[in-house]
Amino acid sequence: MLLVDAGYPHQIELFEEASKQNEIKLDKLTHIIITHHDFDHTGSLAEFKRRYPAESSSKCNLH
């Protein structure tokens, strides 16, 4: 499973609640793509990587 952007810091609980409500298993996360390094896209990245170690993290410049 692919995650695009990690949201603001301390928002991982919102991701977890939404994934639970939609029956998405975050433990199946394999890749995290950060579109750019603004705080609202990278804030929870470290916590995601701690809780759900993805196979790789990638950055692509979309703008």
C-alpha positions as CSV (number, residue, x, y, z in Angstrom):
1,M,0.0,0.0,0.0
2,L,1.2,3.5,-0.8
3,L,0.8,6.6,1.3
4,V,1.1,10.0,-0.4
5,D,2.1,12.7,2.2
6,A,2.0,12.3,5.9
7,G,0.1,15.3,7.1
8,Y,0.7,17.7,10.0
9,P,2.6,16.6,13.1
10,H,0.5,14.6,15.6
11,Q,-2.2,13.8,13.0
12,I,-1.3,10.1,12.8
13,E,-4.2,9.2,15.0
14,L,-6.6,10.8,12.5
15,F,-5.0,8.6,9.7
16,E,-5.4,5.6,12.0
17,E,-9.1,6.3,12.8
18,A,-10.0,7.0,9.1
19,S,-8.2,3.8,8.0
20,K,-10.1,1.8,10.7
21,Q,-13.4,3.3,9.6
22,N,-12.6,2.4,6.0
23,E,-11.2,-1.1,6.8
24,I,-7.7,-0.1,5.6
25,K,-4.9,-1.9,7.3
26,L,-1.9,0.5,7.8
27,D,0.3,-2.4,8.6
28,K,0.2,-3.2,4.9
29,L,1.9,0.1,4.1
30,T,5.0,-0.5,1.9
31,H,5.8,3.0,0.5
32,I,5.5,6.6,1.6
33,I,5.8,9.3,-1.0
34,I,6.3,12.9,0.1
35,T,5.3,15.3,-2.7
36,H,7.3,18.3,-1.2
37,H,8.8,19.3,2.1
38,D,6.1,21.6,3.5
39,F,5.2,20.9,7.1
40,D,1.7,19.9,6.3
41,H,3.0,17.1,4.1
42,T,5.9,15.8,6.3
43,G,4.8,16.5,9.8
44,S,3.8,12.9,10.8
45,L,6.4,11.1,8.6
46,A,8.7,10.1,11.4
47,E,5.9,8.8,13.4
48,F,4.5,6.8,10.4
49,K,7.9,5.3,9.8
50,R,8.2,4.3,13.5
51,R,4.7,2.7,13.7
52,Y,4.6,1.3,10.1
53,P,8.0,0.7,8.7
54,A,7.6,1.1,5.0
55,E,10.0,-0.6,2.5
56,S,11.0,2.8,1.1
57,S,10.4,6.5,1.3
58,S,10.5,8.6,-1.8
59,K,10.4,12.3,-2.6
60,C,9.2,13.7,-5.9
61,N,9.1,17.3,-6.8
62,L,5.6,17.9,-8.2
63,H,5.8,21.7,-7.9
